[in-house]
């Protein structure tokens, strides 16, 4: 009997690291077996800046997912993001030696490998080569060339490029955590898999993933990826602005943003005030919710303006490139109150919040359906398409002995929870660290950048 495919995605974000284990159920939906989450230490704006802290955070998230699921994780598909990511459009062609034979997958691989040899700026490497429309002997707008006859095979490509050192640092963290790297995926593409429907991709849609350190953009039209960009601002800069503007510490600022923040200042009355406990016996501080919303509004407008500039540079105002399905917001920042209305006001485009529940099994935990987990769900879907067996069952009691829990982080979480109780009198619901569902199998041939993964592995082995 064939063993079922167990997939693992690892989302290394600026504020959190999520390890998610899943498999495809009998209905083709994604069943989540286990989820682990840890505070991300050592990552700034999507880029690793402290190897040791990042390894500790990865180990804690992986440990939690293993305890939650009863599976031992072997390898992971990792999301890559950060301000070093850029994308370019490129066209290339091959002349086939025998036009009398039909075009096969080998011909497309040959064309893609040719693009991988493009000369990049010093220190840069190609992460993804994504084919768009093909041309065969001058005949344009061919989406699926396999099985057709022709001598000259041509295609336009969306090429995603990143700093080699940043990518290798991620690889080093994965290996030092005792895991293998089975794939790299651009995070906005993973989020798009999780929250966008095929109809939206056909009609034209812009996915905006607002994370802690970066805001990622992916634009689709006619079912094809057209543009990607990474804006080096996210939810953390909003928190920093609140911290400076209200003269409070970061924990208080984050809590205020999540519990009372709004992107639309007109909603709050002048007399709405929240009291913040003073530090070490000092007098409590009173914060006006209207002022809080003004601070948040100013920074969110700046982020959305930068994203809208990217959408316009793609050519959204051209009738042929119009994004009929508008904008889909996802990521932790999409949970900010009234952000949907603000985005519609600034861009004039229809907007919805993207939840990764379309591909999840019906009995999935409600928390996993949050925009916060869109990237992680997309990474698991990506791993399943590769038909991997990234985790194996084992005796759950053994997990406790295998991976040491990072006590320092646990204490930090406990301290944060205690602090929440001080500020907000209502009971804060406990975070549900379990998830019971996920899906997607479908054998997809080894992705064309698997060779690139092998190259990273070889580099890491030689570096020892």
Secondary structure by P-SEA (a helix, b strand, c coil): ccccbbbbbbbbcccbbbbbbcccccccbbbbcbbbbcccccccccccccaaaaaaaaaaaaaaaaaaccccccccccccccccbbbbbbbcbbbbccccccccaaaaaaaaaaaaaccccccccccccccccccccccccccccccccccccccccccccccaaaaaaaaaaaaaacccccccccaaaaaaaccccaaaaaabbbbbbbcccbbbbbbbccccccccccccccaaaaaaaaaaaacccaaaaaaaaacccccccccccccbbbbbbbcccccbbbbbaaaaaaaaaaaaaaaaaaaaaaaaaaccccccccccccbbbbcccccccaaaaaaaaaccbbbbbbbcccccccccccccccccaaaaaaaaaaaaaacccccccccccccccccccaaaaaaaaaaaaaaaaaccccccccccccccccccccccccccaaaaaaaaaaaaaaac
